[in-house]
């Protein structure tokens, strides 16, 4: 998996700008050609966001748990 630093080098920008761009921060204002270079670098490197890393950073995984006292109830047993 490529790092932000590798993507930034390929796009010719800073890793901080890549991070701001990926997270949709307002500080990521840039020219359209810079966005195109970043998008191209993301495609070329095969970057895919890691949901587990994001959950560690944000403190929120978006996962909802279900706790049942028994697996012998109508909700958990569907035929």
C-alpha positions in Angstrom: 0.0 0.0 0.0 1.4 3.4 -1.0 2.1 6.0 1.7 1.0 9.6 1.5 4.6 10.6 1.1 5.0 8.4 -2.0 1.8 9.8 -3.5 2.9 13.3 -2.7 6.2 12.8 -4.4 4.5 11.4 -7.5 2.1 14.4 -7.6 4.7 17.0 -6.8 2.9 18.3 -3.7 3.2 17.9 0.1 1.9 14.9 2.1 -0.1 17.4 4.1 -1.9 18.6 1.0 -2.7 15.0 0.0 -4.1 14.3 3.5 -6.2 17.5 3.4 -7.5 16.6 -0.1 -8.4 13.0 0.8 -10.2 14.2 4.0 -12.1 17.0 2.2 -10.7 19.8 4.4 -11.3 23.4 3.4 -7.5 23.9 3.7 -7.2 21.7 0.5 -8.1 24.6 -1.8 -6.0 24.2 -5.0 -5.9 24.7 -8.7 -7.7 22.2 -10.9 -4.5 21.0 -12.5 -3.1 20.1 -9.0 -6.2 18.1 -8.3 -5.8 16.3 -11.6 -2.1 15.5 -10.6 -3.2 14.2 -7.2 -6.0 12.1 -8.7 -3.6 10.6 -11.3 -1.0 9.8 -8.6 -3.7 8.1 -6.5 -4.8 6.0 -9.5 -1.2 5.1 -10.5 -0.2 4.0 -7.0 -3.4 2.1 -6.5 -4.3 4.0 -3.3 -7.3 2.7 -1.4 -8.3 4.2 2.0 -7.8 1.8 4.9 -11.0 1.8 7.0 -9.2 0.3 10.0 -6.5 3.1 10.0 -9.2 5.7 9.6 -11.1 4.3 12.6 -8.0 4.4 14.7 -7.3 8.0 13.7 -10.9 9.3 14.1 -11.9 7.1 17.0 -15.1 6.0 15.2 -15.4 2.8 13.1 -19.0 3.3 12.0 -19.7 -0.3 13.2 -22.9 -1.0 15.1 -22.9 -3.9 17.5 -25.8 -6.2 18.5 -25.7 -8.0 21.8 -28.2 -10.7 22.4 -28.7 -12.7 25.6 -29.7 -15.7 23.6 -29.5 -16.8 20.0 -32.9 -18.5 20.5 -35.0 -15.4 19.8 -37.1 -14.2 16.8 -34.7 -11.4 15.8 -31.6 -13.5 15.3 -33.3 -16.6 13.9 -34.8 -16.0 10.5 -35.8 -18.8 8.3 
